[in-house]
Every structure is written in structure tokens, then in C-alpha cells.
Amino acid sequence: MPASSILAALFNAMFLLVAVGAIAWEALQRLSHPAPVAGVMVMIVAAVGIVINGVTAWLFASGRKGDINIRGAFLHMASDAAVSAGVVAAGAAILFTGWLWLDPIVSLAIAAVIIWGTWGLLRESVAMSLDAVPAGVDRAAVEAYLAGLPGVSDVHDLHIWGMSTTDTALTAHLVVPSGHPGDLFLMQAANEMVARFGIGHMTLQVETSADTVCRLAPDHVV
């Protein structure tokens, strides 16, 4: 069951796309039926929106790389700031040229930019909600590290998934023919897993017989 933070990131991405759809639909309506725009008042309100949303997005900016939920909030605020900036630009251009079609054109351009920025968030949040390997973790590198630990002859039933937008979990079976390597081995492996791959929750099952085939050993077994 995905954590609430993952669901929040997924909802945020979907909400942004729905909002973009509404912006695009309204822009298409205005493109076919241009309407007068209260240029000065619209520009003033939009300028205030740029300041508020821009400052809020800046506050989220530092944490957006390590947490897709924060990235969603950042994109939300940045998108609102971009919309406001587009409104100011369109309002100024319409005041000077009288071209009412500029308003829907700018709206469509902003919608395209938001979709481009949101698509990665949606793809990653969907993957995490389905317990896929987080984007920042190299599964092959993790498996190679575990297989290279002293005494380990085989690694199987390796699973890596996101417990939340910031916490990653791992389970695996290690075949160690020489016998159980001890708690120090497990603690060192756990510390290295955090340092190398950012995986903070690791559970390892140690199997000491290389001759007994584990039921979960075949690659096709989930």
C-alpha cells in the first residue's frame, strides 16, 4: 500500500494536469471567440500572484530533488507564477496592440510548459505507487554490491521499492555457504546501503546452504 506522501504527489500531478486541461479549453474558446480584457487591472492582480507564488516556489526549491511530494508543491507554485507572468505579458501586449488573440495563445504556451514540467512527476509518482524501483536507485548496482560482499555466493529475490517519497526499502536473500556472517556484517551492509544508494530500510535473509535451492531463487519468481 503506497504511503500517503506518494499518493499526495500523484494527486498533485493529476491536479496540475486537470488544471492545465481547463486552461487549454478556456484558451481554445477564447481563440475562436476573442473577448475584451481589462488589461491594467488584470496585470496588477497577476503581478501580485507572481510575487506570492514565486516566493512560495522558491521556498520549496531546495527540497524538490529529494522528495517528489515537495517537487509537486514546487511545480504547483511555479506553474501558478508562470500563469501570472503570462497574464502580465499578454495584458501588456494587448494594451499596446489591441490583439485579443494574444491572450489565448499565451495561455496555450503556458499549458504546454506546465505539461512538460509535470509529466516526469506524474510518471515517477505512478511508478512509486506501484512499488517500482525508485528512479534514483540503480537496481543492478545494488545487486552487484550485495553479490560482492565477503562470503556471498548468490543474491536472489531482490526487491527495492519506495516506502514514501523519501524512504526506500530493500529485501533480498543472500547465499553464504561459509555460515551466517554475523550481526556486524549486516550492520556494515546496512550502513553502506544508505551511503551508496540512499536505501535506509534493508532486510536480508541469509541462507547458508548453497546446495538447497530457495523457492524464491528463480528470477521469474516475484
N, C-alpha and C positions, 0 to 999 in steps of 0.2 A: 504494500500500500504506500503510494508516494506521500512524502511529508507535505505539510501544509504550505511550506515555503516554495516547494516545487509547483504545487497547484496554483499558488498565488502568481508565480512567474508565468505559468501557462495562461491563466486568466488575463493577466496584464497584456500579454502578447495578442491574445484573441480580441481583447477590448480595443487595443490600438488598431487592429485591422478592421474591426467593425466601424470604428470612428473614421478611419480612412475611407471606407466604403461610403459612409454618409457624406463626407466632404466631397468625394468624387461625384456622387449622384447629384448633390446640390450644384456642383460646378457645371455639370453637363446640362442641368436645367437652365442655369443662367446663361450658358453658352448659346443655347437655342432661343432664349428669351431674356436678353440683357435687361437689367433693372438699374435704376439710378442708385448711386452710392453716396452716402453722407460722408464725403471724403475726410474732412477735418476731424469730426467727432470720432469716426472710426479709427483714424490714425492715432488720436490721443489715447483712446482705450487700448488699442493694440500695443502702443509703446509701453504702457503700464504693464501689460501682460508680458512683454519681452523681459522687463526688469525682474518681475516676480518669478516667472518660470525659469529665466536664465540663472538667477541666483540659486534657486532650488536645485536645478540640474547640476550646477557647479558643486553643490554640497554632496551630491550623490556620485560625482565623477570619480573620486578617488577609490571607491569600493566596487565599482562596476565590473572590474576584471575578475574578481574572485568570487562573485556571487551574482548569479543570473537574475535573482529577485531584485537586487539593487540595480542591476543593469536595466531591468524592466522599468523601474521607477525613474531612472535617469532618462531612458528613451521617452517615457511618457512626458516628463517635464521639458526635455529638449524638443520634442515634437510640438508641444504647445507653444514654446518660444519661437520655433520655426514658422508655425502658422501665423503667429502675431507679426513676425518680421515680414512675412509675405503680404499680410494685410496692409502694413505700413507702406511697403514698396508699391503695391497695387494702388493704394489710395493716393499716393503722391503722383504716380504716373497718370492716373485718371484725372486728377485735378489739372494737370498741365496739358493733357492731350484730349481728354473727353472720350477716350476709347473704353467703353464699358466692358468690352470683351476681355480686357486685361485681367479683370477680377477672377473669372473662372479659369483662365489659363494659368495664372499663378497658383490657384487652388489645386489644379491637377498636378502641377510640378511639385508642389509641397507633398501631395499624396504619394507621388512616386518616390520621393526621398524617404518618407516615413516607412513605406513598404520595404524599401531596400535596407533600412536600418533595423526593422523589426523581424524580418524573415529569419535571420540567424537565431534570435532569441526564441522564436516560436519553434524552430527545428530542435534546438537544444533542450528546451523545456519539455517538449513532447518525448524526446528520447529519454530524458531523466525520469519522466512519469512512467515510462515503460521499463524502467530498471536497466537501461542500456549503460554501457561503459561511458563514464563522463568524458566530455570532449578533451579535457586536459590531461587524460591518463592514457599512456601507451601500453595497451594490454600485452603486446609482445615483449616489451622491455621488462614489464613486471614479471612475466613468466620466465624470462631469461635470468633475471636476478634471483628468483626463487630456486631455479634449477641449478644455479651456480653456487648456492650455499654449501658449506662444507658437509660432506656426507650424504647430500641429497642426490638420488639417482633418477628420480622421476617426479614430475608435477602433473597432477590432473584435477579435474573438477574445479577449475579456477573460475571464480565468479567475482566481478567487480561492478558495483553499482553505487548510485548516489543515494544516501540516506536523507539528504536535504540538499539545498543549493550550495552548502559549504562543507558538508561532511561526506566522505567517501568510505565505503566498506568493502572488505575483501574476505573471501573464504577460499581455501584450497586444501588439497590433500598432498602431503609430501611423503615420498617413499625414502626412508632412511634405513638401509639394511644393517648398518652397524649398531642400531639401537636408538632409543629415544635420546636426542641430543641435550635435553635438559632445559630448564626454565631460562637460563642465561641466553641460550641460543634463540629462544622465542622472543625474549625481550629485545635483544640486539636486532633481530629481524624486524620487529615492530617499529623500533626507532628509525631504522634505515628506510622502512617503507614510508614513514612520514617525511623524512628528509628528502628522499629521492623522488617520490611520486605524490606526496600530499595525501596519502591514504592513512587515516587516523584510526580506523576500526578494522583490525585484522584478526581473523580466526583461522588457525592452521590445525589440520588433523594429521598427525604423524603416524605413518604405517611402517612398521619395522621389518616386514617380510616382503622381499622382492618376488617371491615365488607365488604368493597368494594374490590373485587378481581382484582388485576392488570392483565392486559392482558399478561404481561411477567412473571407472577409469577410461572407457572408450570416449573419444572426442564427441561422438554424436549424442551422448547422454547428457541431458540438461540437469 
